[in-house]
Structure formats: C-alpha cells, structure tokens
Amino acid sequence: MFSENILQLGKFATVGCLNTFIDWAVYFTILKIFPEESILFYSIAKGFSYFCGIINSFFLNRSWTFKTGSGEHEKSRFFKFTVVNAVGLGINSASVYVLLHLNVSQYVSLFLATVFAFGFNFALSKLWVFRKDKIIAKTTGG
C-alpha cells in the first residue's frame, strides 16, 4: 500500500510538470497569435491556458495516476477536480502572500506554496475525486 501511494505521488508530480508545460505552451501560443498588450488580455489568456492544464491533468490522473477510468459520475468527478484545483490555486496564492509578509524569501515562498498546494491537490484527488468506491458485500439471511 505504501509503495502504491509513492508511485501515485510520483505520477501525480509527473502529470503536474506536463500540465505546467501545457499551460505555458498554450499561454505563449495565444500571445504569439494575438499580440494584444493589456493586463486584462494576459489575465484571460492565463486563465484559459491554466484551464487547459487542468483538463489534461484530469484525464491523465484519472486514467494513469489513479486508474479509475471513466464512469457514470464523470461530470461530478470533473467538477470536484476543478474545485480542488481552484482551492489549490487559492492555497498557493495565499501561501505566497503570507510567507512574503513573514519576510521569507521569494524563492522559498514560491517553493513552499507549491509544496502546500501540491500536497492538498494530491490528497483530495486521491481521497475524494478519484476515490475508488468500496464494494460492500450484502449478506442475506437464510
């Protein structure tokens, strides 16, 4: 069981790296195609590119990391996954804010915020979003 959790953690981290690549690739592609220069445009482009990473993350974590496959509760699972990632983003941002106000260096703050959000996202993805329902055996009286 312990080694399965470590393997899942490694896969989750690998998917996270790929998501970051997708996020950045989509973001810079949008900026290359539409060279708009406004903070609002950059923010919208970043929101869209981040969501592309979430979509990739959902499918890879579902099929590869946690091996749950698609099912009848797919929409509910995707909604849960999106909520977990949104809260994780909030934890990341809030952690940076708090740590910087505690005079922790910017690089250490970014690293720790990433660790906090990663831990939160992994735990809730494993225990809530992609949890494998346990089959409860029914006993019949004779």
Summary of the structure (lengths in Angstrom):
residues: 142
radius of gyration: 18.4
end to end distance: 36.4
largest distance: 75.2
contacts: 358
relative contact order: 0.11
helix: 78%
strand: 0%
